[in-house]
Amino acid sequence: MEKINSLRDAVTRHNRWSRANPDKMTVFVDSGHICFSGDTPSFAYDYTVILFVMDFTGDINEFT
């Protein structure tokens, strides 16, 4: 999914630890579904994204 890749790219770009340790950060979709609204043919994706960071010893605020 494009938005998940964009999230990973943004975190990597703006976080020094992520740039140095790209193999220790994983982004994935945990669950989700498609939402339909009314009589129109439009829809939206509703999903939970997990940003999993391993062996990080810094301040959690660097990721929020």
FIROMAR-482654 format. One record per residue (C-alpha): x, y, z; residue number from 0. Coordinates in nm, 2 decimals, decimal comma, m for minus. Last residue first. Example, Ala and Ser with C-alpha at 12.3 -4.5 7.8 and 13.67 -1.06 7.14 Angstrom:
% FIROMAR-482654
      xx      yy      zz    i
    1,37   m0,11    0,71    1
    1,23   m0,45    0,78    0
This chain:
% FIROMAR-482654
      xx      yy      zz    i
    0,56    1,02    1,75   63
    0,88    0,84    1,66   62
    1,14    1,06    1,82   61
    0,90    1,09    2,12   60
    0,99    0,73    2,21   59
    1,33    0,86    2,34   58
    1,63    0,64    2,25   57
    1,70    0,27    2,32   56
    1,56    0,12    2,00   55
    1,63   m0,26    1,98   54
    1,34   m0,33    1,75   53
    1,09   m0,09    1,60   52
    0,74   m0,20    1,49   51
    0,52    0,05    1,32   50
    0,18   m0,12    1,31   49
   m0,09    0,02    1,08   48
   m0,46   m0,04    1,15   47
   m0,70   m0,03    0,86   46
   m1,01    0,15    0,72   45
   m1,00    0,17    0,34   44
   m1,26    0,40    0,18   43
   m1,54    0,36   m0,07   42
   m1,73    0,55   m0,34   41
   m1,99    0,40   m0,57   40
   m2,26    0,63   m0,42   39
   m2,57    0,50   m0,25   38
   m2,45    0,54    0,10   37
   m2,10    0,49    0,22   36
   m1,89    0,18    0,17   35
   m1,60    0,10    0,41   34
   m1,33   m0,15    0,31   33
   m1,17   m0,35    0,58   32
   m0,86   m0,36    0,80   31
   m0,62   m0,56    1,02   30
   m0,26   m0,55    1,12   29
   m0,11   m0,36    0,83   28
    0,27   m0,35    0,83   27
    0,57   m0,13    0,90   26
    0,90   m0,28    1,01   25
    1,20   m0,11    1,16   24
    1,52   m0,29    1,26   23
    1,65   m0,34    0,90   22
    1,65    0,03    0,84   21
    1,91    0,08    1,12   20
    2,12    0,39    1,05   19
    1,84    0,58    0,87   18
    1,59    0,47    1,14   17
    1,82    0,61    1,41   16
    1,85    0,95    1,24   15
    1,47    1,00    1,21   14
    1,33    1,23    0,96   13
    1,39    1,04    0,63   12
    1,33    0,70    0,78   11
    1,01    0,81    0,94   10
    0,89    0,97    0,61    9
    0,99    0,67    0,40    8
    0,81    0,43    0,64    7
    0,50    0,64    0,63    6
    0,51    0,67    0,25    5
    0,55    0,29    0,22    4
    0,24    0,26    0,44    3
    0,05    0,52    0,23    2
    0,14    0,34   m0,10    1
    0,00    0,00    0,00    0
